[in-house]
Amino acid sequence: MSDLFKGSIQNPTPQSYLTKIIEPVLCHLDAEIPYSKAASRLLLGTAIKESLNFKYRKQVGGGPAVSYFQMEPATHDDIWNNYLRHRADLAKKVTALLTSSGADKHSELEHNDSYATVMARVHYRRVPAALPSFDDLSLMAAYWKQYYNTPLGKGAAHEYVTLWNAYVGSKSRLIYLDRCS
């Protein structure tokens, strides 16, 4: 889809990242992975937590993770080698978000917010457990911790909730798409 943004947004607000990046990417995937407000909220919370509200695109301390989603190249490659490789239609949708057919995927992960978002969504898609309810921030945080940060990761579910409340607010006024048109 050529009308999707394929670059990086500097210092986005949660609403602008949701509206300009997350929702268009999820709608682009809609035929392969149905759109849901829960997925939108989970991805936004993941980006806020992992990047400390869109502050870091590279892992603090020199680690390998990149993008607002702080995905490691090894995780990215595992998604391609063990999941997308077996799902041609989904892989085609993901590839369409690269800036060019020959683009370096690791560079795209860091510098192309739409590509990083689609990779984070596919990462969550591999999880057999259903997404948590849109309205349950604590379950969203626990889901992020279990399946994205993992039990071995340094993050904690309560930090996810704290950052969400600090940057979005406990009584979120974010406007979400109900469905893709």
N, C-alpha and C positions, 0 to 999 in steps of 0.2 A: 504494500500500500504506500504510494508515494507521498500522500499528504500527511503521514505521520512524521512528527519531529524526530530527527536523527542527529542529535547533538547533545550538548550538556547545558543545563540551566544552572546558572550561578546564583547562590543564595535564594532558593525558592522558598515560598511560604508553604505550609502543608496544603492549603487549598490549591495553590497554583501547581504544585507537583501532582496532586491528585487529578486536577482538571486537564493539565497539558501533557502529562506523561502516563500516569497509571491507567486512567480510564480509557484513553485512546488505544493503549496497548492491549488492555483486556478486551476491548471491543474488536480489535483486529484478530484476536485469538478466538472469538466467540464461537465459530463453527467447530473448533477443535476442543476448546475448553470453555464451557459456558460461563458467561459473565456473571459475577455476583458482587453485591455490595460488600459481602464478607471478605472476598478476596481483595477488593479495593482497600478496605480498612486494614487488613492484615499486611498488605504490601506497604501501605503508608506507615504503619506502625513499625514495620521492620526497617524501613529506610530511616525513620526518625531515630530509632534506637541504635542502629548500627553506625550511623554517621554523626550522631549527637546533633540532631536536627539540621541535617544537610551542611554540616561543618567540614567533614572529612571525606575525601574520595580515596585516600590511601590509608592503610592501616597505621595507626599510631604506633610508634616503636619499631617501625621498619619491617613489619610482617608482610606477607604476600597479598592480603585481601585488598580489593579495589572496588570502587563505585560507592554510591550512597548505600548500597546493600552489603558492602564489605564481603563480596564473594571471592574466595580464593581461586586462582587459576586451576588448581587440581579439582575443585568441585565443579567448576565450569566444564572442564574436560570430561569428567565423569558423567555429567548430564548428557553431553554429546555422544560419548562412546557407549553408554549403557542404557540410554533412554531414547533420545531423539533419533539415534541411528536406526531404531526399530519402529519409528513412527514418521514415515515420510511426509505426510500431510502437515503434521505439526512442525517438523523440521523446516519445511518450506516456509511456513508462516514466520518462524523464528529468523530464518535467513533473510527474509524480506526486510527485516529491521536493521540489517547492516547498512552502512553508508555506501558500500559497493560490494560486488560479488567477490572480489579478492581481498576484502578488508581483513586485517589481522584481528581475530576475535578477542584476543586478550586486551588489545588496545581499545577495541570497541566497548568491552566490558567496563573499562574505566572512564571512557570519554563520551559514550553514547548512552544517555539515560534510558532511552526506549529499549535498547538491547539489554542493558543491565536489568531493567524491570521485567522483560520477558523471561530472562534467565532465572530471576528470583521466582517468578510465577511457576515456571516449569519445575523448579526445585521443589516447591510446595506441592505441585501436582503429583509428583512421584510418591508422596506420602499416602499410605492406604487409609489413614484416618480422615474422616470428614472435617471440613473447615469448621471452626467454632462459630457460634451464633454471632451475627453482626453486632448485637447489642451487649455482648459480654466481654469487656476489656480484659478482665482477669484471665478468661479462657484463651483469648487471643494471645496474651503474654505467655501463658503456659505452652501454647501450641508453638509459638516462635521459639521458646527455649528448648522444647523437646526436639523439634524437627529442623530448625534452622541453625540456632546457636549450638545445639546438641547438649546433652548432659555434661560433656567434657569441656564445653566452652566456658569462657570467663564471665559471660553475661548472666544476669538473673532476671527472672520474670518481674519482680517488683521494680527493677530499674526501667523496664519497658513501660510499665504503668506510670511510674513517676515522670519519665520523659514525655509520655503522651500527655499527661495532665499539665505539664509545664509548657509544652509547645502548642498543644491543640486545645486543652482545657477539659476539665472533667465533664462539663456540659457542652460537648462538642457542637459547634454551629456549622460544621462542614456540610457542604451540599454535595450529595452523591447522585450519580445517575441511577435511575431505577432499572433501566434496561438499555441495551444498545439499540440504536435505530437503524 
